[in-house]
Amino acid sequence: MSRCQLAFAGLILLATGLMVSSLNAENPTLDREAIKVGLHTATPEEDGFIDRVVGLAEQGKLPAKLVDSTFQWARQKPKNRFQYFKRALILRARRIGIEL
């Protein structure tokens, strides 16, 4: 299998997992500290990203369901949870016309 095929398969798995996660997020409550703990943030920059996206969700500029479902999906990863969260959230937000 080529690298391109592997990358495509990975994106399909990502999209499928995110869709399932978003179905489970009916009424999210976003708790900055719980997200930081769940994603094992390690730097002020990572904490700042969480603060920023939760702030945008609280202002109604970013769907809270999108943040929560991405968090629920990323926290199931064995390693690099924050990186999964950040990259997936940026990608999903971009799809609905929001640049993070």
Residue frames as qw, qx, qy, qz and C-alpha x, y, z in Angstrom:
[[0.000, 0.891, 0.455, 0.000, 0.00, 0.00, 0.00],
 [0.423, 0.468, -0.030, 0.775, 1.43, 3.39, -0.95],
 [0.197, -0.187, -0.438, 0.857, 1.77, 6.33, 1.43],
 [0.301, -0.072, -0.207, -0.928, -1.03, 8.12, -0.37],
 [0.615, -0.275, -0.651, -0.350, -3.37, 5.15, 0.07],
 [0.492, -0.278, -0.666, 0.487, -2.43, 4.89, 3.75],
 [0.021, -0.090, -0.211, 0.973, -3.06, 8.59, 4.28],
 [0.459, -0.160, -0.396, -0.779, -6.43, 8.34, 2.54],
 [0.623, -0.303, -0.721, -0.035, -7.41, 5.33, 4.65],
 [0.343, -0.207, -0.538, 0.742, -6.39, 7.24, 7.77],
 [0.184, -0.015, -0.015, -0.983, -8.54, 10.21, 6.79],
 [0.581, -0.253, -0.579, -0.514, -11.52, 7.92, 6.23],
 [0.570, -0.312, -0.696, 0.306, -11.05, 6.41, 9.68],
 [0.155, -0.110, -0.312, 0.931, -10.73, 9.89, 11.18],
 [0.359, -0.123, -0.244, -0.893, -13.91, 11.10, 9.52],
 [0.629, -0.293, -0.675, -0.249, -15.84, 7.99, 10.57],
 [0.482, -0.269, -0.627, 0.549, -14.70, 8.28, 14.17],
 [0.006, -0.058, -0.162, 0.985, -15.56, 11.97, 14.28],
 [0.472, -0.228, -0.435, -0.732, -19.04, 11.35, 12.88],
 [0.632, -0.350, -0.691, 0.039, -19.74, 8.70, 15.51],
 [0.358, -0.209, -0.468, 0.781, -18.41, 10.99, 18.23],
 [0.149, -0.072, -0.055, -0.985, -20.56, 13.89, 17.06],
 [0.551, -0.346, -0.598, -0.469, -23.67, 11.74, 17.26],
 [0.595, -0.374, -0.631, 0.327, -22.97, 11.17, 20.96],
 [0.244, -0.151, -0.259, 0.922, -22.60, 14.88, 21.76],
 [0.035, -0.701, -0.650, -0.291, -26.18, 16.12, 22.11],
 [0.230, -0.935, -0.123, -0.239, -25.82, 18.80, 24.80],
 [0.722, 0.130, -0.340, 0.588, -22.18, 19.49, 25.53],
 [0.346, -0.938, 0.003, 0.014, -20.93, 21.48, 28.49],
 [0.676, 0.517, -0.274, 0.447, -17.42, 22.67, 27.86],
 [0.623, -0.772, 0.069, 0.107, -15.16, 22.63, 30.89],
 [0.355, 0.827, -0.425, 0.100, -11.72, 24.05, 30.09],
 [0.301, -0.593, 0.719, -0.202, -9.95, 22.21, 32.89],
 [0.829, 0.041, 0.534, -0.163, -11.60, 18.86, 32.12],
 [0.760, 0.649, -0.034, 0.002, -10.57, 19.20, 28.47],
 [0.149, 0.799, -0.560, 0.162, -6.98, 20.06, 29.45],
 [0.534, -0.384, 0.724, -0.208, -6.81, 17.08, 31.80],
 [0.861, 0.271, 0.395, -0.174, -8.46, 14.75, 29.28],
 [0.708, 0.693, -0.094, 0.099, -6.07, 15.75, 26.52],
 [0.804, -0.348, 0.025, 0.481, -2.97, 15.83, 28.76],
 [0.320, 0.900, -0.043, 0.294, -1.93, 19.35, 27.76],
 [0.812, -0.254, -0.126, 0.510, 1.68, 20.02, 28.64],
 [0.401, 0.064, 0.055, 0.912, 2.51, 23.57, 27.57],
 [0.110, 0.515, 0.306, -0.793, 1.05, 27.06, 27.97],
 [0.240, 0.236, -0.517, -0.787, 0.47, 27.11, 24.20],
 [0.254, -0.221, -0.917, -0.213, -1.67, 23.97, 24.37],
 [0.088, -0.521, -0.672, 0.518, -3.63, 25.38, 27.31],
 [0.109, 0.429, -0.051, -0.895, -4.06, 28.63, 25.36],
 [0.242, -0.004, -0.741, -0.627, -5.50, 26.77, 22.38],
 [0.217, -0.431, -0.871, 0.089, -8.05, 25.09, 24.64],
 [0.046, -0.539, -0.393, 0.743, -8.93, 28.43, 26.25],
 [0.136, 0.284, -0.352, -0.881, -9.33, 30.00, 22.82],
 [0.283, -0.143, -0.808, -0.497, -11.62, 27.35, 21.31],
 [0.204, -0.508, -0.787, 0.286, -13.76, 27.09, 24.45],
 [0.007, -0.479, -0.169, 0.861, -14.04, 30.89, 24.45],
 [0.216, 0.127, -0.545, -0.800, -15.13, 30.86, 20.80],
 [0.281, -0.321, -0.887, -0.176, -17.71, 28.18, 21.61],
 [0.154, -0.529, -0.609, 0.570, -19.02, 30.18, 24.56],
 [0.092, 0.427, -0.075, -0.896, -19.38, 33.23, 22.30],
 [0.686, 0.497, 0.451, -0.281, -21.30, 31.16, 19.75],
 [0.306, 0.754, -0.428, -0.394, -18.60, 31.60, 17.09],
 [0.282, 0.308, -0.902, -0.107, -17.69, 27.89, 17.11],
 [0.784, -0.278, -0.321, -0.454, -20.26, 25.13, 17.67],
 [0.454, -0.533, 0.619, -0.356, -19.87, 23.65, 21.16],
 [0.949, 0.075, 0.252, -0.176, -20.95, 20.27, 19.77],
 [0.722, 0.614, -0.276, 0.162, -18.02, 20.39, 17.37],
 [0.012, 0.677, -0.614, 0.405, -15.53, 21.08, 20.16],
 [0.673, -0.320, 0.536, -0.397, -17.04, 18.46, 22.46],
 [0.960, 0.226, 0.111, -0.119, -17.33, 15.69, 19.87],
 [0.583, 0.648, -0.420, 0.252, -13.74, 16.29, 18.76],
 [0.229, -0.594, 0.629, -0.446, -12.63, 16.18, 22.41],
 [0.856, -0.132, 0.379, -0.326, -14.55, 12.94, 23.03],
 [0.900, 0.422, -0.106, 0.038, -12.90, 11.36, 19.99],
 [0.387, 0.697, -0.486, 0.358, -9.36, 12.60, 20.76],
 [0.417, -0.583, 0.556, -0.422, -9.35, 11.57, 24.41],
 [0.964, -0.020, 0.211, -0.162, -9.75, 7.94, 23.36],
 [0.675, 0.611, -0.373, 0.178, -6.37, 8.00, 21.64],
 [0.865, -0.341, -0.210, 0.301, -3.55, 6.31, 23.56],
 [0.536, -0.310, 0.044, 0.784, -0.96, 9.05, 22.89],
 [0.170, 0.001, 0.285, 0.943, -0.74, 12.61, 21.60],
 [0.079, 0.652, 0.745, -0.116, -4.36, 13.36, 22.46],
 [0.013, 0.758, 0.108, -0.643, -3.94, 17.10, 22.27],
 [0.061, -0.352, 0.601, 0.715, -2.37, 16.91, 18.81],
 [0.081, 0.346, 0.892, 0.280, -5.24, 14.74, 17.55],
 [0.017, 0.755, 0.553, -0.351, -7.73, 17.22, 19.04],
 [0.050, -0.673, 0.125, 0.727, -6.07, 20.31, 17.62],
 [0.055, -0.191, 0.722, 0.663, -5.58, 18.99, 14.10],
 [0.038, 0.432, 0.883, 0.178, -9.05, 17.46, 13.88],
 [0.007, 0.763, 0.464, -0.451, -10.76, 20.55, 15.28],
 [0.025, -0.551, 0.302, 0.778, -8.95, 22.85, 12.86],
 [0.021, 0.017, 0.842, 0.539, -9.93, 20.59, 9.96],
 [0.006, -0.565, -0.825, 0.020, -13.57, 20.25, 11.05],
 [0.010, -0.739, -0.260, 0.621, -13.94, 23.98, 11.73],
 [0.046, -0.371, 0.501, 0.780, -12.46, 24.81, 8.33],
 [0.063, 0.264, 0.894, 0.356, -15.08, 22.58, 6.68],
 [0.033, -0.772, -0.630, 0.072, -17.81, 24.83, 8.09],
 [0.278, 0.782, 0.140, 0.540, -15.99, 28.04, 7.18],
 [0.465, -0.879, 0.087, -0.056, -14.29, 28.81, 10.51],
 [0.631, 0.499, -0.425, 0.415, -10.53, 29.39, 10.58],
 [0.714, -0.691, -0.076, 0.086, -8.82, 28.64, 13.89]]
